[in-house]
């Protein structure tokens, strides 16, 4: 393949594939962790390594679609967030390693947007399958009320996703076409949400944990039946 492409100058490789599986860690099958890692991290690594010979010759660029979830770990998305943290780490390593070749490496880190990955219908079906397959002792500790409320919480979270997909596309175009692109782009619904996201990323860990605890409370996040005395 590469022998036939060596006369072509490759300007950019865009790693855009992604999956979102699983919910809370205890309720998520290890296969969902593996699937997220395989697509969100190893897929990026495989594609990048495949095209590096061409990029070295062109001094082109790599654009990785990562996520705000790769900078701030949200509750109940552990498999996804772990894979996106890994993708962000890989992107940072790659940028520093490839600088000597003149290859630019850019990370696009959007907040939630309305794409198939955030479709609540798909997520709801996966949740039903997950809840049905749980060990009876886990179901007992969490309680039926938890699972019912979790669906409503997940639906509320999905509704937060922005429908302004052009924000992501605009940043993607800039990352590909500008002579001197930014290292990181953070597509967001508006400047207020973008500013909040940047502030959250830089909070001390204890304060960030408290922020999430308060946010989950006011968002109506469910509490497991047996854990109510410990919250």
Buried (B, 14 or more C-beta within 10 A) or exposed (E): EEEEEEEEEBEBBBBEEBBBBBBBEEBBBEEBBBBBBEBBBBBBBEBBEEBBEBBBEBEBBBBBBBBBBBBBBBBBBBBBBBBBBBBBEBBBEBBEEBEEBEBBBBBBBBBBBBEEBBBBEEBBEBBEEBBEEBEEEEBEBBBEEBBEBBBEBBEEBBEEBBEBBEBBEEBBEBBBEEEEBEEBBBBBBEEEBBEEBEEBEEEEEEEBEEBBEEEBEEEEBBBBBEEEEEE
